[in-house]
């Protein structure tokens, strides 16, 4: 099995970034590949326990993903398992960990680590999945942060 690590810098405080990583109303705006809509869900990473999301892609196909939230250490880290539900049961399981820290120059540093991946899927996970999702996350967190600063 292989590991994927990605890092991003956000112009927002760690608490704000963590809210977007864990709270359902925020996750619904960025979770999943580009063009994905979440039809049904228990998408809440703010507490330990089960989660799931039914994602509908731009072509209309759907996929159910889910797992367990394993750890929540607000506002610094959240760890969860993820697997796709297949016709014959659950697919391979991976573990995702988000770590958020304050930057000395302001803003936040985010590290995403996903372990337990098939090496053949890493490029797709990064290019078709996480890059687009993290860009949407960055846009939302930055927009929300600037909005709160301007409305001060």
C-alpha positions as CSV (number, residue, x, y, z in Angstrom):
1,X,0.0,0.0,0.0
2,X,1.1,3.6,-0.7
3,X,0.8,7.0,0.9
4,X,-0.3,10.4,-0.5
5,X,0.8,13.6,1.2
6,X,-0.4,17.1,0.1
7,X,0.2,20.4,1.6
8,X,-1.6,23.8,1.3
9,X,-1.4,27.2,2.8
10,X,-4.5,29.2,3.5
11,X,-5.0,32.9,4.3
12,X,-7.3,32.1,7.2
13,X,-6.8,31.2,10.9
14,X,-6.5,27.5,11.8
15,X,-9.9,27.5,13.6
16,X,-11.6,28.6,10.4
17,X,-9.8,26.0,8.3
18,X,-10.7,23.3,10.9
19,X,-14.4,24.3,10.7
20,X,-14.4,23.7,7.0
21,X,-12.7,20.3,7.5
22,X,-15.1,19.1,10.0
23,X,-18.6,20.7,9.9
24,X,-21.3,19.3,7.7
25,X,-22.5,22.6,6.3
26,X,-19.0,23.4,5.2
27,X,-18.0,20.0,3.9
28,X,-21.0,19.9,1.6
29,X,-19.4,22.8,-0.3
30,X,-16.1,21.2,-1.1
31,X,-16.0,17.5,-0.4
32,X,-15.6,15.2,-3.5
33,X,-14.2,15.5,-7.0
34,X,-14.9,18.4,-9.3
35,X,-18.6,18.6,-10.4
36,X,-19.8,16.2,-7.6
37,X,-23.0,16.9,-5.7
38,X,-23.7,15.2,-2.4
39,X,-27.2,13.8,-2.5
40,X,-27.5,12.0,0.9
41,X,-25.0,12.1,3.8
42,X,-24.0,11.9,7.4
43,X,-21.0,14.0,6.6
44,X,-19.8,15.3,10.0
45,X,-16.2,15.0,10.9
46,X,-16.5,17.0,14.1
47,X,-17.0,13.9,16.3
48,X,-15.8,10.4,16.4
49,X,-18.2,7.9,14.7
50,X,-19.5,6.7,11.4
51,X,-19.9,8.9,8.3
52,X,-21.1,8.5,4.7
53,X,-21.9,10.5,1.6
54,X,-23.6,9.6,-1.7
55,X,-21.8,11.5,-4.4
56,X,-23.4,12.2,-7.7
57,X,-21.0,13.0,-10.5
58,X,-21.5,15.4,-13.4
59,X,-22.5,12.5,-15.7
60,X,-25.2,11.4,-13.2
61,X,-23.5,8.3,-11.8
62,X,-23.4,7.9,-8.0
63,X,-21.1,6.4,-5.5
64,X,-21.4,5.9,-1.8
65,X,-18.4,6.4,0.3
66,X,-18.0,6.2,4.1
67,X,-16.0,5.2,7.0
68,X,-15.3,6.1,10.6
69,X,-14.0,9.4,12.1
70,X,-11.3,8.0,14.3
71,X,-9.9,11.2,16.0
72,X,-10.8,14.8,16.4
73,X,-8.4,17.2,18.1
74,X,-9.8,20.6,17.5
75,X,-8.6,22.8,15.9
76,X,-5.5,20.8,14.8
77,X,-6.3,17.4,13.5
78,X,-9.0,15.1,12.2
79,X,-8.5,11.5,11.1
80,X,-11.0,9.2,9.3
81,X,-11.2,6.1,7.3
82,X,-12.7,6.1,3.7
83,X,-13.9,3.3,1.5
84,X,-16.3,3.0,-1.4
85,X,-19.3,0.8,-1.1
86,X,-19.3,-1.8,-3.9
87,X,-22.1,-4.2,-5.0
88,X,-20.3,-7.0,-3.2
89,X,-19.5,-5.0,-0.1
90,X,-17.0,-2.3,0.9
91,X,-13.9,-1.6,-1.2
92,X,-10.4,-1.2,0.1
93,X,-10.1,1.2,3.1
94,X,-7.7,4.1,3.4
95,X,-7.1,6.5,6.2
96,X,-7.1,10.3,5.8
97,X,-5.5,12.7,8.2
98,X,-5.9,16.5,8.1
99,X,-3.4,18.5,10.2
100,X,-3.8,22.2,10.6
101,X,-1.2,24.6,12.1
102,X,-0.7,28.3,12.4
103,X,2.0,29.9,10.2
104,X,4.4,32.4,11.7
105,X,3.6,34.8,8.9
106,X,-0.2,34.4,9.4
107,X,-2.8,32.0,8.0
108,X,-2.7,28.3,8.2
109,X,-0.7,25.3,6.9
110,X,-2.7,22.2,6.0
111,X,-1.2,18.7,5.6
112,X,-3.4,16.0,4.1
113,X,-2.0,12.4,4.4
114,X,-3.9,9.5,3.0
115,X,-2.5,6.0,3.7
116,X,-3.5,2.5,2.6
117,X,-3.9,3.5,-1.1
118,X,-3.3,1.2,-4.1
119,X,-0.2,2.8,-5.7
120,X,-2.0,2.7,-9.1
121,X,-4.7,5.1,-7.7
122,X,-2.4,7.8,-6.2
123,X,-2.2,9.9,-9.3
124,X,-6.0,9.9,-9.8
125,X,-6.6,10.6,-6.1
126,X,-4.3,13.6,-6.3
127,X,-5.2,15.0,-9.7
128,X,-8.9,14.2,-10.1
129,X,-9.8,14.2,-6.4
130,X,-7.8,16.1,-3.9
131,X,-6.4,19.0,-6.0
132,X,-9.8,20.1,-7.1
133,X,-11.3,19.6,-3.6
134,X,-8.5,21.5,-1.9
135,X,-8.8,24.3,-4.3
136,X,-12.5,24.6,-3.6
137,X,-11.7,24.5,0.2
138,X,-9.1,27.2,-0.2
139,X,-11.5,29.5,-2.1
140,X,-14.3,29.0,0.5
141,X,-12.1,29.5,3.5
142,X,-10.4,32.5,2.0
143,X,-13.7,34.1,0.9
144,X,-15.3,33.4,4.2
145,X,-12.3,34.8,6.1
146,X,-12.1,38.0,4.0
147,X,-15.8,38.4,4.3
148,X,-15.7,38.3,8.1
149,X,-12.7,40.7,8.1
150,X,-14.5,43.2,5.9
151,X,-17.8,43.0,7.9
152,X,-15.8,43.2,11.1
